Amino acid sequence: MATIKGEVNKEGIVLRVVKTKESDAMVTALSEEGLFSFYARGVNKLTSKNGPACQALCRSLFSLSQGKGGAYTLSESKLLKNYMPLESDLTKLSALSFLQEVSAKLIQQDEGALDYPYLLKALELMDSFDPLTLCCLYFAKLLIHGGIGLDVDECVLCQKKEGIVGISYEEGGFVCKDHVHEVEAKIVSPRKLKILRYLFRAPLESFDHIAFEKDECKEILLDLGEYLNQLTGANLKSLTILAKI
């Protein structure tokens, strides 16, 4: 797609499409440079040539014109990849809905560039790796980048690395046997502690190295969703669907 004078080309993954008029919409996408939004005229029409590229979880190239106030308007678009599956795989569809919702609700402008490679990695692996494990990994990274990641390296109360037996979401991390009864905490299995430690420590290149059981992933996603809700008030509706699959 050629760049026209006065326009800029941006590649991004669509996170949110908000209908403004009968056929227009405001589109928010995430790129390696961060979040960007633009006005898309006629994009909701069935005959719109830009419609396919402006759907949630599509990676597309957008040609945008910029007005005097700095706002972008879509001129032309090219669909690069649609990550929503054609087949009716409920687990995969639910996982993708979660990725879209948690991204749209949590990613802020100042951290979008950090989140982009993790979202892209999760989407690219969705056909070849466990969807729920990817959701857990991605959720953990968003929490870290948002400044509310759990401390999984030591007891949050005494900084001891030994004797870890539980987790306190209220305190924001692991707790040891000497303090687990002093705060609102859950005593959990050694395996769950290892899973949480892995999720919050795993680098991008390790996203497809270890997959966890469905029930383990669902429990952790619900726990982290409740943790997020208590801190920010954000309610992730897609978790209700994930919990039932």
C-alpha positions as CSV (number, residue, x, y, z in Angstrom):
1,M,0.0,0.0,0.0
2,A,1.7,3.2,-1.2
3,T,2.0,6.2,1.1
4,I,0.2,9.2,-0.2
5,K,1.5,12.7,0.6
6,G,-0.1,13.9,3.9
7,E,-0.9,10.3,5.0
8,V,0.9,7.9,7.3
9,N,0.9,4.1,7.2
10,K,0.5,2.2,10.5
11,E,0.4,-1.5,11.1
12,G,-1.5,-2.8,14.1
13,I,-3.8,-5.3,15.8
14,V,-7.3,-4.0,16.2
15,L,-8.4,-4.1,19.8
16,R,-11.6,-2.1,19.8
17,V,-14.3,-1.0,17.3
18,V,-16.9,1.4,18.6
19,K,-19.8,2.2,16.4
20,T,-20.4,6.0,16.1
21,K,-23.0,6.4,13.4
22,E,-25.0,3.9,11.4
23,S,-22.0,2.8,9.4
24,D,-19.0,4.6,10.9
25,A,-16.7,3.6,13.8
26,M,-13.8,4.6,16.0
27,V,-11.1,2.0,15.8
28,T,-8.3,1.5,18.3
29,A,-5.3,-0.7,17.4
30,L,-2.0,-1.7,19.0
31,S,1.3,-1.4,17.1
32,E,4.9,-1.9,18.1
33,E,4.9,1.9,18.8
34,G,1.8,1.8,21.1
35,L,-1.9,2.4,20.8
36,F,-3.4,4.5,18.1
37,S,-7.0,5.3,17.1
38,F,-8.7,6.5,13.9
39,Y,-12.1,7.4,12.6
40,A,-13.3,4.9,9.9
41,R,-16.2,6.1,7.7
42,G,-18.6,3.5,6.3
43,V,-16.6,0.7,7.9
44,N,-19.8,-1.1,9.1
45,K,-21.3,-1.4,5.7
46,L,-21.3,-4.9,4.3
47,T,-19.9,-3.5,1.1
48,S,-17.1,-1.5,2.8
49,K,-13.7,-2.3,1.3
50,N,-12.1,-1.4,4.7
51,G,-14.5,-3.5,6.8
52,P,-12.5,-6.8,6.8
53,A,-9.3,-5.0,8.0
54,C,-11.1,-3.2,10.9
55,Q,-12.4,-6.2,12.8
56,A,-11.3,-7.1,16.3
57,L,-8.0,-9.1,16.4
58,C,-7.2,-8.4,12.8
59,R,-3.6,-7.4,12.1
60,S,-3.8,-4.8,9.3
61,L,-2.0,-2.0,7.6
62,F,-3.8,1.3,7.7
63,S,-3.3,4.4,5.6
64,L,-4.3,7.4,7.8
65,S,-4.8,11.1,7.1
66,Q,-4.3,13.5,10.0
67,G,-6.5,16.5,10.6
68,K,-5.5,19.8,12.0
69,G,-6.2,18.7,15.5
70,G,-4.0,15.6,15.1
71,A,-6.9,13.1,14.8
72,Y,-6.5,10.3,12.3
73,T,-9.1,9.3,9.6
74,L,-8.8,6.0,7.7
75,S,-8.2,6.4,4.0
76,E,-7.3,2.8,3.0
77,S,-6.6,-0.5,4.7
78,K,-5.1,-3.9,4.0
79,L,-5.9,-7.0,6.0
80,L,-2.7,-8.9,6.8
81,K,-4.1,-11.6,9.1
82,N,-7.4,-12.3,10.8
83,Y,-6.7,-14.3,14.0
84,M,-10.4,-15.2,14.6
85,P,-10.8,-18.9,13.6
86,L,-13.3,-20.0,11.0
87,E,-14.0,-23.3,12.8
88,S,-16.2,-23.4,15.9
89,D,-13.5,-24.3,18.5
90,L,-15.0,-23.0,21.7
91,T,-11.8,-23.0,23.7
92,K,-9.9,-21.1,21.1
93,L,-12.8,-18.6,20.5
94,S,-13.1,-18.0,24.2
95,A,-9.4,-17.5,24.6
96,L,-9.3,-15.0,21.7
97,S,-12.2,-13.1,23.2
98,F,-10.3,-12.9,26.5
99,L,-7.2,-11.6,24.8
100,Q,-9.2,-9.0,23.0
101,E,-11.1,-7.8,26.1
102,V,-8.1,-7.8,28.5
103,S,-6.0,-5.9,25.9
104,A,-8.8,-3.3,25.3
105,K,-9.3,-2.7,29.0
106,L,-5.8,-2.9,30.4
107,I,-3.3,-1.5,27.8
108,Q,-2.5,2.1,28.3
109,Q,-0.6,4.4,25.9
110,D,2.6,4.5,27.9
111,E,2.9,0.7,28.0
112,G,1.4,-0.3,24.6
113,A,4.8,-0.8,23.0
114,L,5.8,-3.3,25.7
115,D,2.6,-5.2,25.3
116,Y,2.5,-5.5,21.5
117,P,5.1,-8.3,21.1
118,Y,3.4,-10.4,23.7
119,L,-0.1,-10.0,22.1
120,L,1.4,-10.8,18.7
121,K,3.1,-13.9,20.1
122,A,0.0,-15.2,21.8
123,L,-2.1,-14.7,18.7
124,E,0.5,-16.4,16.4
125,L,0.7,-19.4,18.7
126,M,-3.0,-19.8,19.2
127,D,-3.2,-22.5,16.4
128,S,-0.3,-24.6,17.7
129,F,-0.2,-24.2,21.5
130,D,-2.6,-24.4,24.4
131,P,-4.9,-21.4,24.3
132,L,-5.6,-21.2,28.0
133,T,-1.9,-21.3,28.9
134,L,-1.3,-18.5,26.5
135,C,-4.1,-16.5,28.2
136,C,-2.4,-17.0,31.6
137,L,1.0,-15.9,30.2
138,Y,-0.3,-12.9,28.5
139,F,-2.4,-11.8,31.4
140,A,0.6,-12.0,33.7
141,K,2.6,-9.8,31.4
142,L,-0.1,-7.2,31.1
143,L,-0.2,-7.0,34.9
144,I,3.5,-6.6,35.1
145,H,3.6,-3.9,32.5
146,G,0.7,-2.1,34.3
147,G,2.7,-2.0,37.5
148,I,0.5,-4.5,39.4
149,G,2.3,-7.8,38.7
150,L,2.6,-10.3,41.6
151,D,5.8,-10.7,43.5
152,V,6.7,-14.4,42.9
153,D,10.3,-14.2,44.0
154,E,10.0,-14.0,47.8
155,C,7.6,-13.4,50.7
156,V,6.1,-10.0,50.2
157,L,6.1,-9.4,54.0
158,C,9.6,-10.5,55.0
159,Q,11.5,-11.0,51.7
160,K,12.5,-14.6,52.6
161,K,12.7,-16.9,49.6
162,E,12.4,-20.1,51.6
163,G,9.3,-21.6,53.1
164,I,6.8,-20.1,50.6
165,V,3.4,-21.7,51.1
166,G,0.8,-19.4,49.8
167,I,-0.2,-16.2,48.1
168,S,-1.9,-13.0,49.2
169,Y,-3.6,-11.1,46.4
170,E,-4.3,-8.3,48.9
171,E,-0.5,-7.9,49.6
172,G,0.4,-8.6,46.0
173,G,2.5,-11.8,46.0
174,F,3.8,-14.9,47.7
175,V,3.9,-15.3,51.5
176,C,5.9,-17.7,53.7
177,K,4.8,-20.1,56.4
178,D,5.7,-17.6,59.1
179,H,3.3,-14.9,57.7
180,V,0.6,-16.8,55.9
181,H,-1.8,-16.5,58.9
182,E,-1.1,-12.9,59.5
183,V,-2.7,-11.6,56.3
184,E,-5.5,-12.5,54.0
185,A,-3.8,-15.3,52.1
186,K,-4.5,-18.6,50.5
187,I,-2.3,-21.7,51.2
188,V,-1.8,-23.3,47.8
189,S,-0.1,-26.4,46.4
190,P,3.6,-26.3,45.5
191,R,2.6,-26.9,41.9
192,K,0.4,-23.8,41.8
193,L,3.2,-21.7,43.2
194,K,5.5,-23.1,40.5
195,I,3.0,-22.3,37.8
196,L,2.5,-18.7,39.0
197,R,6.2,-18.2,39.3
198,Y,6.6,-19.5,35.7
199,L,3.8,-17.3,34.4
200,F,5.3,-14.1,35.8
201,R,8.9,-14.9,35.0
202,A,8.7,-16.5,31.6
203,P,10.3,-14.5,28.8
204,L,8.6,-14.0,25.4
205,E,10.6,-16.8,23.8
206,S,9.3,-19.3,26.3
207,F,5.6,-18.8,25.6
208,D,5.3,-22.2,24.0
209,H,7.6,-24.2,26.2
210,I,5.2,-25.5,29.0
211,A,1.4,-26.0,28.8
212,F,-0.7,-26.4,31.9
213,E,-3.9,-28.3,32.6
214,K,-7.2,-26.7,31.7
215,D,-8.5,-26.6,35.2
216,E,-5.2,-25.1,36.5
217,C,-5.4,-22.4,33.9
218,K,-9.0,-21.6,34.6
219,E,-8.4,-21.3,38.3
220,I,-5.5,-18.9,37.8
221,L,-7.3,-16.8,35.3
222,L,-10.3,-16.4,37.7
223,D,-7.9,-15.6,40.6
224,L,-6.1,-13.0,38.5
225,G,-9.4,-11.6,37.2
226,E,-10.6,-11.1,40.8
227,Y,-7.3,-9.5,41.8
228,L,-7.5,-7.1,38.9
229,N,-11.2,-6.3,39.8
230,Q,-10.3,-5.5,43.4
231,L,-7.4,-3.2,42.4
232,T,-9.0,-1.4,39.4
233,G,-12.7,-2.2,39.3
234,A,-12.2,-3.8,35.8
235,N,-14.6,-6.7,35.2
236,L,-13.5,-9.1,32.5
237,K,-16.8,-10.6,31.2
238,S,-14.9,-13.1,29.0
239,L,-13.7,-14.9,32.1
240,T,-17.2,-16.1,32.8
241,I,-17.3,-17.9,29.4
242,L,-13.8,-19.3,29.9
243,A,-14.7,-20.7,33.3
244,K,-17.5,-22.8,31.7
245,I,-15.6,-24.5,28.9
